[in-house]
């Protein structure tokens, strides 16, 4: 089990790219941190989500 944005999620073994695609995030509007480390977008496909990971996904919203 992993925590994504403080919520328990069963995403063990998925690549970060697969998880993002499954939940429908727009890659152009997010930043991802795993266990305190910001993950470059170029590494989403090769980054494996592991049991115990703590992930924060921040999405940007325009406005003014």
PDBQT receptor file of N, H, CA, C and O in Angstrom, charges set to zero:
ATOM      1  N   UNK A   1       0.858  -1.182   0.000  1.00  0.00    +0.000 N 
ATOM      2  CA  UNK A   1       0.000   0.000   0.000  1.00  0.00    +0.000 C 
ATOM      3  C   UNK A   1       0.897   1.236   0.000  1.00  0.00    +0.000 C 
ATOM      4  O   UNK A   1       1.924   1.274   0.679  1.00  0.00    +0.000 OA
ATOM      5  N   UNK A   2       0.500   2.228  -0.760  1.00  0.00    +0.000 N 
ATOM      6  H   UNK A   2      -0.333   2.197  -1.312  1.00  0.00    +0.000 HD
ATOM      7  CA  UNK A   2       1.210   3.498  -0.811  1.00  0.00    +0.000 C 
ATOM      8  C   UNK A   2       0.254   4.608  -0.377  1.00  0.00    +0.000 C 
ATOM      9  O   UNK A   2      -0.959   4.408  -0.317  1.00  0.00    +0.000 OA
ATOM     10  N   UNK A   3       0.806   5.759  -0.082  1.00  0.00    +0.000 N 
ATOM     11  H   UNK A   3       1.792   5.922  -0.131  1.00  0.00    +0.000 HD
ATOM     12  CA  UNK A   3      -0.029   6.925   0.205  1.00  0.00    +0.000 C 
ATOM     13  C   UNK A   3       0.186   7.932  -0.907  1.00  0.00    +0.000 C 
ATOM     14  O   UNK A   3       1.316   8.318  -1.207  1.00  0.00    +0.000 OA
ATOM     15  N   UNK A   4      -0.905   8.346  -1.510  1.00  0.00    +0.000 N 
ATOM     16  H   UNK A   4      -1.823   8.032  -1.267  1.00  0.00    +0.000 HD
ATOM     17  CA  UNK A   4      -0.864   9.374  -2.541  1.00  0.00    +0.000 C 
ATOM     18  C   UNK A   4      -1.733  10.520  -2.059  1.00  0.00    +0.000 C 
ATOM     19  O   UNK A   4      -2.935  10.368  -1.842  1.00  0.00    +0.000 OA
ATOM     20  N   UNK A   5      -1.097  11.671  -1.896  1.00  0.00    +0.000 N 
ATOM     21  H   UNK A   5      -0.121  11.795  -2.073  1.00  0.00    +0.000 HD
ATOM     22  CA  UNK A   5      -1.763  12.847  -1.327  1.00  0.00    +0.000 C 
ATOM     23  C   UNK A   5      -2.447  12.489  -0.008  1.00  0.00    +0.000 C 
ATOM     24  O   UNK A   5      -3.593  12.863   0.242  1.00  0.00    +0.000 OA
ATOM     25  N   UNK A   6      -1.709  11.755   0.828  1.00  0.00    +0.000 N 
ATOM     26  H   UNK A   6      -0.777  11.452   0.626  1.00  0.00    +0.000 HD
ATOM     27  CA  UNK A   6      -2.116  11.357   2.187  1.00  0.00    +0.000 C 
ATOM     28  C   UNK A   6      -3.224  10.310   2.233  1.00  0.00    +0.000 C 
ATOM     29  O   UNK A   6      -3.726  10.001   3.313  1.00  0.00    +0.000 OA
ATOM     30  N   UNK A   7      -3.614   9.762   1.092  1.00  0.00    +0.000 N 
ATOM     31  H   UNK A   7      -3.205  10.013   0.214  1.00  0.00    +0.000 HD
ATOM     32  CA  UNK A   7      -4.665   8.748   1.052  1.00  0.00    +0.000 C 
ATOM     33  C   UNK A   7      -4.063   7.390   0.687  1.00  0.00    +0.000 C 
ATOM     34  O   UNK A   7      -3.244   7.318  -0.229  1.00  0.00    +0.000 OA
ATOM     35  N   UNK A   8      -4.446   6.312   1.378  1.00  0.00    +0.000 N 
ATOM     36  H   UNK A   8      -5.111   6.370   2.123  1.00  0.00    +0.000 HD
ATOM     37  CA  UNK A   8      -3.942   4.990   1.012  1.00  0.00    +0.000 C 
ATOM     38  C   UNK A   8      -4.465   4.567  -0.359  1.00  0.00    +0.000 C 
ATOM     39  O   UNK A   8      -5.657   4.673  -0.646  1.00  0.00    +0.000 OA
ATOM     40  N   UNK A   9      -3.552   4.088  -1.193  1.00  0.00    +0.000 N 
ATOM     41  H   UNK A   9      -2.584   4.002  -0.959  1.00  0.00    +0.000 HD
ATOM     42  CA  UNK A   9      -3.902   3.685  -2.556  1.00  0.00    +0.000 C 
ATOM     43  C   UNK A   9      -3.166   2.384  -2.862  1.00  0.00    +0.000 C 
ATOM     44  O   UNK A   9      -2.006   2.215  -2.485  1.00  0.00    +0.000 OA
ATOM     45  N   UNK A  10      -3.841   1.474  -3.541  1.00  0.00    +0.000 N 
ATOM     46  H   UNK A  10      -4.784   1.610  -3.847  1.00  0.00    +0.000 HD
ATOM     47  CA  UNK A  10      -3.199   0.233  -3.947  1.00  0.00    +0.000 C 
ATOM     48  C   UNK A  10      -2.635   0.432  -5.347  1.00  0.00    +0.000 C 
ATOM     49  O   UNK A  10      -3.303   0.145  -6.341  1.00  0.00    +0.000 OA
ATOM     50  N   UNK A  11      -1.386   0.930  -5.421  1.00  0.00    +0.000 N 
ATOM     51  H   UNK A  11      -0.843   1.163  -4.615  1.00  0.00    +0.000 HD
ATOM     52  CA  UNK A  11      -0.752   1.184  -6.711  1.00  0.00    +0.000 C 
ATOM     53  C   UNK A  11       0.627   0.529  -6.781  1.00  0.00    +0.000 C 
ATOM     54  O   UNK A  11       1.421   0.839  -7.669  1.00  0.00    +0.000 OA
ATOM     55  N   UNK A  12       0.909  -0.384  -5.835  1.00  0.00    +0.000 N 
ATOM     56  H   UNK A  12       0.264  -0.635  -5.114  1.00  0.00    +0.000 HD
ATOM     57  CA  UNK A  12       2.203  -1.062  -5.800  1.00  0.00    +0.000 C 
ATOM     58  C   UNK A  12       2.496  -1.722  -7.142  1.00  0.00    +0.000 C 
ATOM     59  O   UNK A  12       1.630  -2.375  -7.724  1.00  0.00    +0.000 OA
ATOM     60  N   UNK A  13       3.708  -1.549  -7.623  1.00  0.00    +0.000 N 
ATOM     61  H   UNK A  13       4.412  -1.018  -7.151  1.00  0.00    +0.000 HD
ATOM     62  CA  UNK A  13       4.140  -2.213  -8.839  1.00  0.00    +0.000 C 
ATOM     63  C   UNK A  13       3.830  -1.471 -10.125  1.00  0.00    +0.000 C 
ATOM     64  O   UNK A  13       4.360  -1.823 -11.178  1.00  0.00    +0.000 OA
ATOM     65  N   UNK A  14       2.982  -0.451 -10.065  1.00  0.00    +0.000 N 
ATOM     66  H   UNK A  14       2.552  -0.165  -9.209  1.00  0.00    +0.000 HD
ATOM     67  CA  UNK A  14       2.688   0.332 -11.265  1.00  0.00    +0.000 C 
ATOM     68  C   UNK A  14       3.812   1.318 -11.524  1.00  0.00    +0.000 C 
ATOM     69  O   UNK A  14       4.494   1.757 -10.598  1.00  0.00    +0.000 OA
ATOM     70  N   UNK A  15       4.002   1.663 -12.797  1.00  0.00    +0.000 N 
ATOM     71  H   UNK A  15       3.448   1.306 -13.549  1.00  0.00    +0.000 HD
ATOM     72  CA  UNK A  15       4.905   2.778 -13.069  1.00  0.00    +0.000 C 
ATOM     73  C   UNK A  15       4.145   4.061 -12.726  1.00  0.00    +0.000 C 
ATOM     74  O   UNK A  15       2.914   4.091 -12.731  1.00  0.00    +0.000 OA
ATOM     75  N   UNK A  16       4.887   5.095 -12.434  1.00  0.00    +0.000 N 
ATOM     76  H   UNK A  16       5.887   5.071 -12.430  1.00  0.00    +0.000 HD
ATOM     77  CA  UNK A  16       4.260   6.383 -12.126  1.00  0.00    +0.000 C 
ATOM     78  C   UNK A  16       3.435   6.846 -13.321  1.00  0.00    +0.000 C 
ATOM     79  O   UNK A  16       2.341   7.383 -13.147  1.00  0.00    +0.000 OA
ATOM     80  N   UNK A  17       3.951   6.644 -14.533  1.00  0.00    +0.000 N 
ATOM     81  H   UNK A  17       4.840   6.208 -14.674  1.00  0.00    +0.000 HD
ATOM     82  CA  UNK A  17       3.228   7.038 -15.750  1.00  0.00    +0.000 C 
ATOM     83  C   UNK A  17       1.884   6.311 -15.862  1.00  0.00    +0.000 C 
ATOM     84  O   UNK A  17       0.871   6.922 -16.201  1.00  0.00    +0.000 OA
ATOM     85  N   UNK A  18       1.882   5.016 -15.577  1.00  0.00    +0.000 N 
ATOM     86  H   UNK A  18       2.705   4.520 -15.301  1.00  0.00    +0.000 HD
ATOM     87  CA  UNK A  18       0.643   4.235 -15.651  1.00  0.00    +0.000 C 
ATOM     88  C   UNK A  18      -0.372   4.748 -14.647  1.00  0.00    +0.000 C 
ATOM     89  O   UNK A  18      -1.544   4.909 -14.987  1.00  0.00    +0.000 OA
ATOM     90  N   UNK A  19       0.053   5.009 -13.412  1.00  0.00    +0.000 N 
ATOM     91  H   UNK A  19       1.005   4.877 -13.136  1.00  0.00    +0.000 HD
ATOM     92  CA  UNK A  19      -0.877   5.515 -12.407  1.00  0.00    +0.000 C 
ATOM     93  C   UNK A  19      -1.459   6.859 -12.852  1.00  0.00    +0.000 C 
ATOM     94  O   UNK A  19      -2.670   7.070 -12.773  1.00  0.00    +0.000 OA
ATOM     95  N   UNK A  20      -0.610   7.752 -13.310  1.00  0.00    +0.000 N 
ATOM     96  H   UNK A  20       0.373   7.581 -13.374  1.00  0.00    +0.000 HD
ATOM     97  CA  UNK A  20      -1.063   9.082 -13.745  1.00  0.00    +0.000 C 
ATOM     98  C   UNK A  20      -2.066   8.953 -14.885  1.00  0.00    +0.000 C 
ATOM     99  O   UNK A  20      -3.090   9.636 -14.893  1.00  0.00    +0.000 OA
ATOM    100  N   UNK A  21      -1.778   8.085 -15.839  1.00  0.00    +0.000 N 
ATOM    101  H   UNK A  21      -0.946   7.530 -15.832  1.00  0.00    +0.000 HD
ATOM    102  CA  UNK A  21      -2.713   7.868 -16.951  1.00  0.00    +0.000 C 
ATOM    103  C   UNK A  21      -4.040   7.298 -16.456  1.00  0.00    +0.000 C 
ATOM    104  O   UNK A  21      -5.105   7.711 -16.915  1.00  0.00    +0.000 OA
ATOM    105  N   UNK A  22      -3.977   6.351 -15.522  1.00  0.00    +0.000 N 
ATOM    106  H   UNK A  22      -3.112   6.016 -15.149  1.00  0.00    +0.000 HD
ATOM    107  CA  UNK A  22      -5.190   5.709 -15.006  1.00  0.00    +0.000 C 
ATOM    108  C   UNK A  22      -6.118   6.690 -14.303  1.00  0.00    +0.000 C 
ATOM    109  O   UNK A  22      -7.338   6.567 -14.412  1.00  0.00    +0.000 OA
ATOM    110  N   UNK A  23      -5.560   7.664 -13.581  1.00  0.00    +0.000 N 
ATOM    111  H   UNK A  23      -4.568   7.764 -13.492  1.00  0.00    +0.000 HD
ATOM    112  CA  UNK A  23      -6.414   8.601 -12.850  1.00  0.00    +0.000 C 
ATOM    113  C   UNK A  23      -6.741   9.860 -13.649  1.00  0.00    +0.000 C 
ATOM    114  O   UNK A  23      -7.569  10.667 -13.226  1.00  0.00    +0.000 OA
ATOM    115  N   UNK A  24      -6.086  10.031 -14.811  1.00  0.00    +0.000 N 
ATOM    116  H   UNK A  24      -5.414   9.375 -15.154  1.00  0.00    +0.000 HD
ATOM    117  CA  UNK A  24      -6.478  11.110 -15.716  1.00  0.00    +0.000 C 
ATOM    118  C   UNK A  24      -5.840  12.459 -15.480  1.00  0.00    +0.000 C 
ATOM    119  O   UNK A  24      -6.388  13.474 -15.910  1.00  0.00    +0.000 OA
ATOM    120  N   UNK A  25      -4.700  12.508 -14.809  1.00  0.00    +0.000 N 
ATOM    121  H   UNK A  25      -4.256  11.683 -14.459  1.00  0.00    +0.000 HD
ATOM    122  CA  UNK A  25      -4.014  13.788 -14.640  1.00  0.00    +0.000 C 
ATOM    123  C   UNK A  25      -3.453  14.270 -15.973  1.00  0.00    +0.000 C 
ATOM    124  O   UNK A  25      -3.048  13.460 -16.807  1.00  0.00    +0.000 OA
ATOM    125  N   UNK A  26      -3.428  15.581 -16.173  1.00  0.00    +0.000 N 
ATOM    126  H   UNK A  26      -3.757  16.239 -15.495  1.00  0.00    +0.000 HD
ATOM    127  CA  UNK A  26      -2.797  16.190 -17.334  1.00  0.00    +0.000 C 
ATOM    128  C   UNK A  26      -1.321  16.399 -16.994  1.00  0.00    +0.000 C 
ATOM    129  O   UNK A  26      -0.998  17.154 -16.078  1.00  0.00    +0.000 OA
ATOM    130  N   UNK A  27      -0.431  15.739 -17.723  1.00  0.00    +0.000 N 
ATOM    131  H   UNK A  27      -0.694  15.125 -18.468  1.00  0.00    +0.000 HD
ATOM    132  CA  UNK A  27       1.003  15.811 -17.432  1.00  0.00    +0.000 C 
ATOM    133  C   UNK A  27       1.557  17.228 -17.462  1.00  0.00    +0.000 C 
ATOM    134  O   UNK A  27       2.541  17.525 -16.784  1.00  0.00    +0.000 OA
ATOM    135  N   UNK A  28       0.938  18.094 -18.234  1.00  0.00    +0.000 N 
ATOM    136  H   UNK A  28       0.139  17.853 -18.785  1.00  0.00    +0.000 HD
ATOM    137  CA  UNK A  28       1.425  19.474 -18.337  1.00  0.00    +0.000 C 
ATOM    138  C   UNK A  28       1.091  20.312 -17.113  1.00  0.00    +0.000 C 
ATOM    139  O   UNK A  28       1.606  21.420 -16.960  1.00  0.00    +0.000 OA
ATOM    140  N   UNK A  29       0.227  19.789 -16.234  1.00  0.00    +0.000 N 
ATOM    141  H   UNK A  29      -0.190  18.889 -16.358  1.00  0.00    +0.000 HD
ATOM    142  CA  UNK A  29      -0.240  20.589 -15.108  1.00  0.00    +0.000 C 
ATOM    143  C   UNK A  29       0.056  19.969 -13.748  1.00  0.00    +0.000 C 
ATOM    144  O   UNK A  29      -0.581  20.331 -12.759  1.00  0.00    +0.000 OA
ATOM    145  N   UNK A  30       1.019  19.032 -13.678  1.00  0.00    +0.000 N 
ATOM    146  H   UNK A  30       1.537  18.738 -14.481  1.00  0.00    +0.000 HD
ATOM    147  CA  UNK A  30       1.309  18.396 -12.398  1.00  0.00    +0.000 C 
ATOM    148  C   UNK A  30       2.804  18.370 -12.107  1.00  0.00    +0.000 C 
ATOM    149  O   UNK A  30       3.642  18.492 -13.001  1.00  0.00    +0.000 OA
ATOM    150  N   UNK A  31       3.102  18.209 -10.833  1.00  0.00    +0.000 N 
ATOM    151  H   UNK A  31       2.422  18.110 -10.106  1.00  0.00    +0.000 HD
ATOM    152  CA  UNK A  31       4.453  17.913 -10.347  1.00  0.00    +0.000 C 
ATOM    153  C   UNK A  31       4.293  16.759  -9.365  1.00  0.00    +0.000 C 
ATOM    154  O   UNK A  31       3.299  16.687  -8.642  1.00  0.00    +0.000 OA
ATOM    155  N   UNK A  32       5.273  15.854  -9.340  1.00  0.00    +0.000 N 
ATOM    156  H   UNK A  32       6.080  15.913  -9.928  1.00  0.00    +0.000 HD
ATOM    157  CA  UNK A  32       5.188  14.672  -8.493  1.00  0.00    +0.000 C 
ATOM    158  C   UNK A  32       6.428  14.576  -7.609  1.00  0.00    +0.000 C 
ATOM    159  O   UNK A  32       7.558  14.763  -8.059  1.00  0.00    +0.000 OA
ATOM    160  N   UNK A  33       6.174  14.278  -6.339  1.00  0.00    +0.000 N 
ATOM    161  H   UNK A  33       5.255  14.126  -5.974  1.00  0.00    +0.000 HD
ATOM    162  CA  UNK A  33       7.237  14.064  -5.367  1.00  0.00    +0.000 C 
ATOM    163  C   UNK A  33       7.022  12.686  -4.746  1.00  0.00    +0.000 C 
ATOM    164  O   UNK A  33       5.920  12.363  -4.303  1.00  0.00    +0.000 OA
ATOM    165  N   UNK A  34       8.083  11.877  -4.717  1.00  0.00    +0.000 N 
ATOM    166  H   UNK A  34       8.978  12.140  -5.077  1.00  0.00    +0.000 HD
ATOM    167  CA  UNK A  34       8.014  10.565  -4.072  1.00  0.00    +0.000 C 
ATOM    168  C   UNK A  34       9.048  10.540  -2.955  1.00  0.00    +0.000 C 
ATOM    169  O   UNK A  34      10.241  10.739  -3.186  1.00  0.00    +0.000 OA
ATOM    170  N   UNK A  35       8.572  10.295  -1.752  1.00  0.00    +0.000 N 
ATOM    171  H   UNK A  35       7.604  10.134  -1.564  1.00  0.00    +0.000 HD
ATOM    172  CA  UNK A  35       9.443  10.216  -0.576  1.00  0.00    +0.000 C 
ATOM    173  C   UNK A  35      10.363  11.426  -0.463  1.00  0.00    +0.000 C 
ATOM    174  O   UNK A  35      11.540  11.298  -0.124  1.00  0.00    +0.000 OA
ATOM    175  N   UNK A  36       9.808  12.606  -0.752  1.00  0.00    +0.000 N 
ATOM    176  H   UNK A  36       8.853  12.710  -1.027  1.00  0.00    +0.000 HD
ATOM    177  CA  UNK A  36      10.552  13.849  -0.590  1.00  0.00    +0.000 C 
ATOM    178  C   UNK A  36      11.405  14.248  -1.780  1.00  0.00    +0.000 C 
ATOM    179  O   UNK A  36      12.079  15.276  -1.723  1.00  0.00    +0.000 OA
ATOM    180  N   UNK A  37      11.400  13.469  -2.861  1.00  0.00    +0.000 N 
ATOM    181  H   UNK A  37      10.851  12.634  -2.907  1.00  0.00    +0.000 HD
ATOM    182  CA  UNK A  37      12.211  13.771  -4.044  1.00  0.00    +0.000 C 
ATOM    183  C   UNK A  37      11.306  14.086  -5.220  1.00  0.00    +0.000 C 
ATOM    184  O   UNK A  37      10.421  13.300  -5.559  1.00  0.00    +0.000 OA
ATOM    185  N   UNK A  38      11.532  15.248  -5.847  1.00  0.00    +0.000 N 
ATOM    186  H   UNK A  38      12.251  15.886  -5.571  1.00  0.00    +0.000 HD
ATOM    187  CA  UNK A  38      10.757  15.611  -7.037  1.00  0.00    +0.000 C 
ATOM    188  C   UNK A  38      11.216  14.737  -8.197  1.00  0.00    +0.000 C 
ATOM    189  O   UNK A  38      12.413  14.595  -8.449  1.00  0.00    +0.000 OA
ATOM    190  N   UNK A  39      10.254  14.160  -8.892  1.00  0.00    +0.000 N 
ATOM    191  H   UNK A  39       9.282  14.275  -8.687  1.00  0.00    +0.000 HD
ATOM    192  CA  UNK A  39      10.538  13.264 -10.001  1.00  0.00    +0.000 C 
ATOM    193  C   UNK A  39      10.387  14.028 -11.321  1.00  0.00    +0.000 C 
ATOM    194  O   UNK A  39       9.316  14.564 -11.606  1.00  0.00    +0.000 OA
ATOM    195  N   UNK A  40      11.455  14.079 -12.127  1.00  0.00    +0.000 N 
ATOM    196  H   UNK A  40      12.325  13.644 -11.896  1.00  0.00    +0.000 HD
ATOM    197  CA  UNK A  40      11.330  14.740 -13.439  1.00  0.00    +0.000 C 
ATOM    198  C   UNK A  40      10.349  13.988 -14.333  1.00  0.00    +0.000 C 
ATOM    199  O   UNK A  40      10.267  12.761 -14.276  1.00  0.00    +0.000 OA
ATOM    200  N   UNK A  41       9.616  14.712 -15.146  1.00  0.00    +0.000 N 
ATOM    201  H   UNK A  41       9.682  15.709 -15.193  1.00  0.00    +0.000 HD
ATOM    202  CA  UNK A  41       8.635  14.089 -16.041  1.00  0.00    +0.000 C 
ATOM    203  C   UNK A  41       9.286  13.032 -16.935  1.00  0.00    +0.000 C 
ATOM    204  O   UNK A  41       8.641  12.050 -17.301  1.00  0.00    +0.000 OA
ATOM    205  N   UNK A  42      10.546  13.225 -17.285  1.00  0.00    +0.000 N 
ATOM    206  H   UNK A  42      11.070  14.023 -16.988  1.00  0.00    +0.000 HD
ATOM    207  CA  UNK A  42      11.246  12.261 -18.143  1.00  0.00    +0.000 C 
ATOM    208  C   UNK A  42      11.438  10.918 -17.456  1.00  0.00    +0.000 C 
ATOM    209  O   UNK A  42      11.767   9.933 -18.118  1.00  0.00    +0.000 OA
ATOM    210  N   UNK A  43      11.237  10.855 -16.127  1.00  0.00    +0.000 N 
ATOM    211  H   UNK A  43      10.969  11.655 -15.589  1.00  0.00    +0.000 HD
ATOM    212  CA  UNK A  43      11.414   9.615 -15.383  1.00  0.00    +0.000 C 
ATOM    213  C   UNK A  43      10.101   8.954 -14.964  1.00  0.00    +0.000 C 
ATOM    214  O   UNK A  43      10.127   7.915 -14.304  1.00  0.00    +0.000 OA
ATOM    215  N   UNK A  44       8.966   9.526 -15.327  1.00  0.00    +0.000 N 
ATOM    216  H   UNK A  44       8.945  10.370 -15.863  1.00  0.00    +0.000 HD
ATOM    217  CA  UNK A  44       7.678   8.972 -14.906  1.00  0.00    +0.000 C 
ATOM    218  C   UNK A  44       7.497   7.540 -15.399  1.00  0.00    +0.000 C 
ATOM    219  O   UNK A  44       7.004   6.687 -14.661  1.00  0.00    +0.000 OA
ATOM    220  N   UNK A  45       7.891   7.276 -16.633  1.00  0.00    +0.000 N 
ATOM    221  H   UNK A  45       8.292   7.970 -17.232  1.00  0.00    +0.000 HD
ATOM    222  CA  UNK A  45       7.668   5.954 -17.208  1.00  0.00    +0.000 C 
ATOM    223  C   UNK A  45       8.538   4.882 -16.547  1.00  0.00    +0.000 C 
ATOM    224  O   UNK A  45       8.127   3.726 -16.450  1.00  0.00    +0.000 OA
ATOM    225  N   UNK A  46       9.724   5.253 -16.097  1.00  0.00    +0.000 N 
ATOM    226  H   UNK A  46      10.058   6.192 -16.175  1.00  0.00    +0.000 HD
ATOM    227  CA  UNK A  46      10.652   4.276 -15.525  1.00  0.00    +0.000 C 
ATOM    228  C   UNK A  46      10.624   4.242 -13.999  1.00  0.00    +0.000 C 
ATOM    229  O   UNK A  46      11.297   3.409 -13.391  1.00  0.00    +0.000 OA
ATOM    230  N   UNK A  47       9.859   5.130 -13.374  1.00  0.00    +0.000 N 
ATOM    231  H   UNK A  47       9.313   5.807 -13.868  1.00  0.00    +0.000 HD
ATOM    232  CA  UNK A  47       9.767   5.154 -11.920  1.00  0.00    +0.000 C 
ATOM    233  C   UNK A  47       8.682   4.194 -11.461  1.00  0.00    +0.000 C 
ATOM    234  O   UNK A  47       7.510   4.355 -11.801  1.00  0.00    +0.000 OA
ATOM    235  N   UNK A  48       9.081   3.202 -10.693  1.00  0.00    +0.000 N 
ATOM    236  H   UNK A  48      10.033   3.071 -10.417  1.00  0.00    +0.000 HD
ATOM    237  CA  UNK A  48       8.168   2.178 -10.191  1.00  0.00    +0.000 C 
ATOM    238  C   UNK A  48       7.634   2.602  -8.820  1.00  0.00    +0.000 C 
ATOM    239  O   UNK A  48       8.408   3.005  -7.952  1.00  0.00    +0.000 OA
ATOM    240  N   UNK A  49       6.327   2.514  -8.626  1.00  0.00    +0.000 N 
ATOM    241  H   UNK A  49       5.698   2.186  -9.331  1.00  0.00    +0.000 HD
ATOM    242  CA  UNK A  49       5.722   2.787  -7.327  1.00  0.00    +0.000 C 
ATOM    243  C   UNK A  49       5.909   1.554  -6.454  1.00  0.00    +0.000 C 
ATOM    244  O   UNK A  49       5.524   0.447  -6.830  1.00  0.00    +0.000 OA
ATOM    245  N   UNK A  50       6.505   1.759  -5.284  1.00  0.00    +0.000 N 
ATOM    246  H   UNK A  50       6.818   2.658  -4.978  1.00  0.00    +0.000 HD
ATOM    247  CA  UNK A  50       6.839   0.651  -4.390  1.00  0.00    +0.000 C 
ATOM    248  C   UNK A  50       6.015   0.722  -3.107  1.00  0.00    +0.000 C 
ATOM    249  O   UNK A  50       5.606   1.802  -2.680  1.00  0.00    +0.000 OA
ATOM    250  N   UNK A  51       5.779  -0.436  -2.502  1.00  0.00    +0.000 N 
ATOM    251  H   UNK A  51       6.111  -1.313  -2.849  1.00  0.00    +0.000 HD
ATOM    252  CA  UNK A  51       5.069  -0.508  -1.233  1.00  0.00    +0.000 C 
ATOM    253  C   UNK A  51       5.722   0.423  -0.220  1.00  0.00    +0.000 C 
ATOM    254  O   UNK A  51       6.941   0.402  -0.046  1.00  0.00    +0.000 OA
ATOM    255  N   UNK A  52       4.915   1.237   0.445  1.00  0.00    +0.000 N 
ATOM    256  H   UNK A  52       3.925   1.254   0.303  1.00  0.00    +0.000 HD
ATOM    257  CA  UNK A  52       5.416   2.155   1.459  1.00  0.00    +0.000 C 
ATOM    258  C   UNK A  52       5.763   3.542   0.945  1.00  0.00    +0.000 C 
ATOM    259  O   UNK A  52       6.059   4.430   1.744  1.00  0.00    +0.000 OA
ATOM    260  N   UNK A  53       5.735   3.755  -0.377  1.00  0.00    +0.000 N 
ATOM    261  H   UNK A  53       5.495   3.033  -1.026  1.00  0.00    +0.000 HD
ATOM    262  CA  UNK A  53       6.041   5.082  -0.920  1.00  0.00    +0.000 C 
ATOM    263  C   UNK A  53       5.008   6.104  -0.447  1.00  0.00    +0.000 C 
ATOM    264  O   UNK A  53       3.828   5.796  -0.279  1.00  0.00    +0.000 OA
ATOM    265  N   UNK A  54       5.491   7.330  -0.237  1.00  0.00    +0.000 N 
ATOM    266  H   UNK A  54       6.449   7.580  -0.373  1.00  0.00    +0.000 HD
ATOM    267  CA  UNK A  54       4.608   8.458   0.047  1.00  0.00    +0.000 C 
ATOM    268  C   UNK A  54       4.748   9.421  -1.114  1.00  0.00    +0.000 C 
ATOM    269  O   UNK A  54       5.816   9.983  -1.359  1.00  0.00    +0.000 OA
ATOM    270  N   UNK A  55       3.646   9.598  -1.822  1.00  0.00    +0.000 N 
ATOM    271  H   UNK A  55       2.779   9.142  -1.623  1.00  0.00    +0.000 HD
ATOM    272  CA  UNK A  55       3.644  10.373  -3.078  1.00  0.00    +0.000 C 
ATOM    273  C   UNK A  55       2.746  11.585  -2.931  1.00  0.00    +0.000 C 
ATOM    274  O   UNK A  55       1.640  11.504  -2.396  1.00  0.00    +0.000 OA
ATOM    275  N   UNK A  56       3.241  12.703  -3.413  1.00  0.00    +0.000 N 
ATOM    276  H   UNK A  56       4.139  12.769  -3.848  1.00  0.00    +0.000 HD
ATOM    277  CA  UNK A  56       2.428  13.911  -3.484  1.00  0.00    +0.000 C 
ATOM    278  C   UNK A  56       2.325  14.311  -4.955  1.00  0.00    +0.000 C 
ATOM    279  O   UNK A  56       3.335  14.468  -5.640  1.00  0.00    +0.000 OA
ATOM    280  N   UNK A  57       1.112  14.469  -5.417  1.00  0.00    +0.000 N 
ATOM    281  H   UNK A  57       0.291  14.342  -4.860  1.00  0.00    +0.000 HD
ATOM    282  CA  UNK A  57       0.874  14.940  -6.781  1.00  0.00    +0.000 C 
ATOM    283  C   UNK A  57       0.186  16.302  -6.665  1.00  0.00    +0.000 C 
ATOM    284  O   UNK A  57      -0.909  16.422  -6.117  1.00  0.00    +0.000 OA
ATOM    285  N   UNK A  58       0.851  17.306  -7.189  1.00  0.00    +0.000 N 
ATOM    286  H   UNK A  58       1.741  17.208  -7.634  1.00  0.00    +0.000 HD
ATOM    287  CA  UNK A  58       0.329  18.671  -7.126  1.00  0.00    +0.000 C 
ATOM    288  C   UNK A  58      -0.067  19.075  -8.525  1.00  0.00    +0.000 C 
ATOM    289  O   UNK A  58       0.727  18.962  -9.458  1.00  0.00    +0.000 OA
ATOM    290  N   UNK A  59      -1.294  19.546  -8.678  1.00  0.00    +0.000 N 
ATOM    291  H   UNK A  59      -1.939  19.638  -7.920  1.00  0.00    +0.000 HD
ATOM    292  CA  UNK A  59      -1.716  20.023  -9.991  1.00  0.00    +0.000 C 
ATOM    293  C   UNK A  59      -1.908  21.511  -9.930  1.00  0.00    +0.000 C 
ATOM    294  O   UNK A  59      -2.397  22.060  -8.943  1.00  0.00    +0.000 OA
ATOM    295  N   UNK A  60      -1.509  22.159 -11.014  1.00  0.00    +0.000 N 
ATOM    296  H   UNK A  60      -1.111  21.713 -11.816  1.00  0.00    +0.000 HD
ATOM    297  CA  UNK A  60      -1.531  23.606 -11.101  1.00  0.00    +0.000 C 
ATOM    298  C   UNK A  60      -2.824  24.054 -11.745  1.00  0.00    +0.000 C 
ATOM    299  O   UNK A  60      -3.316  23.444 -12.694  1.00  0.00    +0.000 OA
ATOM    300  N   UNK A  61      -3.365  25.137 -11.205  1.00  0.00    +0.000 N 
ATOM    301  H   UNK A  61      -2.966  25.633 -10.434  1.00  0.00    +0.000 HD
ATOM    302  CA  UNK A  61      -4.621  25.678 -11.694  1.00  0.00    +0.000 C 
ATOM    303  C   UNK A  61      -4.388  27.135 -12.066  1.00  0.00    +0.000 C 
ATOM    304  O   UNK A  61      -3.849  27.905 -11.271  1.00  0.00    +0.000 OA
ATOM    305  N   UNK A  62      -4.788  27.508 -13.256  1.00  0.00    +0.000 N 
ATOM    306  H   UNK A  62      -5.226  26.882 -13.902  1.00  0.00    +0.000 HD
ATOM    307  CA  UNK A  62      -4.636  28.883 -13.688  1.00  0.00    +0.000 C 
ATOM    308  C   UNK A  62      -5.744  29.753 -13.101  1.00  0.00    +0.000 C 
ATOM    309  O   UNK A  62      -6.788  29.261 -12.672  1.00  0.00    +0.000 OA
ATOM    310  N   UNK A  63      -5.497  31.002 -13.094  1.00  0.00    +0.000 N 
ATOM    311  H   UNK A  63      -4.649  31.402 -13.443  1.00  0.00    +0.000 HD
ATOM    312  CA  UNK A  63      -6.513  31.928 -12.593  1.00  0.00    +0.000 C 
ATOM    313  C   UNK A  63      -5.872  33.264 -12.257  1.00  0.00    +0.000 C 
ATOM    314  O   UNK A  63      -4.669  33.460 -12.429  1.00  0.00    +0.000 OA
ATOM    315  N   UNK A  64      -6.675  34.143 -11.791  1.00  0.00    +0.000 N 
ATOM    316  H   UNK A  64      -7.652  33.983 -11.651  1.00  0.00    +0.000 HD
ATOM    317  CA  UNK A  64      -6.084  35.434 -11.479  1.00  0.00    +0.000 C 
ATOM    318  C   UNK A  64      -7.011  36.345 -10.770  1.00  0.00    +0.000 C 
ATOM    319  O   UNK A  64      -6.641  37.473 -10.445  1.00  0.00    +0.000 OA
TER     320      UNK A  64
